[in-house]
Amino acid sequence: MLMKLRWFSRAENRLDAWVTRQHQERVLDGRTASVGPCPDETFLESVARQSKQIALSDPRVDHAANCPVCMRRLLELRSRHQSRRRRLLFTAAVGCCLLIVASFVVVGWHGKNTPHPIDNMAAIPETIDLSNDGTLRGLSSNSAEPSPLLSVSLPAALVRVKIILPRYSRPGQYTVAVTRDQTVNDPLAHGVAATNGGGDREEVSVDLDLRKSRPGAYFLSTTHVQDQASYYYPLQIK
């Protein structure tokens, strides 16, 4: 039933448009008679804009609807009005799109520059002394065995770890990671920092987020970035 009503509505609109075109053609061809003088430009502009202040009973409306001069002017004014309206709609649409894009840019910039919650939390300071580690410095990560005498532990929290590297460790950048096995694949947490110190004592400090780690046995690895030499130490997270 609803579809039938819509079909009738579209058919009625087409009929109204056809009748309007037929009338306009008769008027423009001079086959109609108008009564009275032509109304002024302001009145024609109001009719072209379909102003609600214009009453259909106004004799000027009847004149404009049957006068070829007024009809041509009405069609020109209506075309100009519709073009202006389309420009305004287009400008508004472009403005809305630009506003949306600007909003996304601002939100993205704000999210990028807003400190992560981890930055606002106080990290627990921890120190791990590896200076007496017995691991041979010349072994690779695949063959090096962690010292059985060394035991390190960290809490399941956000920690700032200062690691005292084994004596005579090379200075430079180190990657410190907490892993489930003696590989650097899928680390639980990691950080990169440059050493500080001198002589036979080098230190490196990194932040490790272990809040989601379950208590248990893991490995703490140190990797010299320049030569990719990695060493693993048994780690207990408590």
N, C-alpha and C positions, 0 to 999 in steps of 0.2 A: 504494500500500500504506500509506504514511504517513497519507494522508487518511482511509483506512478506519479505521486505529487511532485517529485523533483522533475520528472520528464515534462509534466504540464507546465511547471514554472519556467523551464528553459524554453519550451515552445512559445509561451506567452511573451517572454523577453524578446525572442526573435521576431515575433509579430509586432511588438511595440517598436522595435528598432526599424523594421521595414516600413511601418506607417510613418514614422518620423522622417525617414529618408524620402519617401514619396512626397510628403508635405513640403519638405525643404526644396525639393526639385521644382515643385509647382510654384513656390514662392519666388525662387531665384529666376525662374523662366518668366515671371511677371504674369502668371495666370491667376493671381489672387488680388483682391482689392483691400487696401488699408484705409482706415479712417483716422483723421486727425494728423497733427504734425509729428515728426520723428522725435522721440525722447532724446535727452542729452546723453553724453558719453558715460557719466557716472551711473545713470540708471541702467544702461546696457551692460556695463561692467558688473553691476550687482546681479543682473539676470544671468550673465555668463558664469558667475561664481555660484549660481543657484542659491542666492541669499534667501534665508527664511523670512527676511523682512519684506520681501516682495510678495504682494497679494495677487493671486491669479485673476481676481476681479478688477484689478487696476486696468483701465483702458489702454494704458501705454503697453502693457503686456500683449494685448490683442493686436495693437498696431505693429509691434516689433515682430510678432509671429507671422504677419502677413505682408510686411514690407520688404521688398528685395534688398534695399539699401541697408536696413537695420539687420536683416537676416545675415547678409554677408559680414557685417561688422560683428554680430554675435558669434558667428563661427570663427572669425579671426581671434576674438577675445577669448573664447573658450579654448581654442587650440593653444594660445599663449598661456592661459591659466593652467592647463593640463601639463604643458612642458615645464612650467615653473614648479608645479607640484612634484613632477617626476624628479627634477633636479634636487628639490629639497629632500625628498625621500632617499635619493641616492646619497646625498651628502650626509644625511642622518645615519644611513646604513654604514657608510665608510667610517664615520665618526665612532659608531658603536664598535666596529671591528678594531679600529685603532685603540679604543679604550680597553677592549678585551685583551689585545696583544700587549698593551702597556701594563695591564694588571698582571698578566702572566710573567712579564719581564721583571716587574717589581717584586712579585712573590718569589720568583726564582732567585733574584739577586738577594732578597732578604733571607731566604732559606740558606743560600750559599754563604752569606756573611754572618749569619747568626751563629754564635758559638754553639757547638754541639754540647749536649748535656755533660758529656765526658770532660769538656774543657772547664765546666763550672764546678766540677766536683774536686774535692781535695784528694789527691793521690796519696796513698800510704807509702811512706819512704821505706825502702828495703835495700839492704846491702848484701851482695853475694861476693865472697872473697875466693877467687880462683887462683890467687897468686902462687899457691903451693900445689897446683894441679900437676899430676905426674904424666899427663898425656903428652906423647911425643909430638913436637910441633911440626915435624916433617910429614906426618901421616895425613892422608886425604880423609874426607868425610865418610868414604865407603869402608875404609879399613881401620879408622881410629876407634879404639875401645875406650869408653869413659872410665875414669879412675874409680876403682871399686871403693876407695877410701873416702871419696868425696861425696858428700850428701848435702843437697840444697833443697830448700822449701820456700814456698810462697803462699800467701793466703788467696782465697777465691774472692778477690777484690780488685779495685783499680789501684795499681801499684806503680810507683816510680822507682825503678830498680837501678841502683848503681852497682855496676859489675867491675870488680878489680880483676883485670885480665891476668893470665899467667905471665910470669916473669919473661921479659924479652919478647913480648908480643909486638907485632908490627903496628905502628900507628896508622891511622886512616879511618875510614868509615867501616862500621860493623852493623850487620843485621842480627838482631837478637830476636829469637822466636821461641814459642812454647809449642811443642809438637807431640803427637801421640806416639810416634816412633822416630827412628833415626833417619828421617827424611824431612825435607822442608815443604812437602806437599800438604796443602790444607792446614796451615798452622792455626792454632787456637787464638794466638795473639802474636804480634810482631811489631818491631820498631827499628828505625835506622838512625844512627847518630855517629858523630865523629868522636874520636878518642881525645882525651885531655890528660895531661901528665907529662912525663918525661923520664929519661933514663931507662931503668929497667922496670918501671911501673907505669902502666897505661890503664886508664879507666874509661868507661862508657856508661852513659845514663840514658835510659829509654822509659817510656810509659807503656805498660802492658795492662790491657783490660781483661781480667780473668774472672769477672763477675758471673759469667755464664758457665764457667768451667765447673765440672763436678769434682769433688775430692777424689784423689787417686794418684796413680803413678804416671808421670809424663817425662818428657825430655826438654831440657833447656839447651838451645843451640846458639853458638856464636859463629858468625860467618864474616870473614874479612872480604869486603866487597871487591877490592882490587884483584885479589887472586882466588876468590871463591873457596878458600880453605875453611871448612866447617868442622866444629867440634861439638860433641853432644855430652850432656851431663844428666844423670838421673835427677828428676825433680819430683817432689811431692807437693801437690796442691792440697791445702788443708781447709 
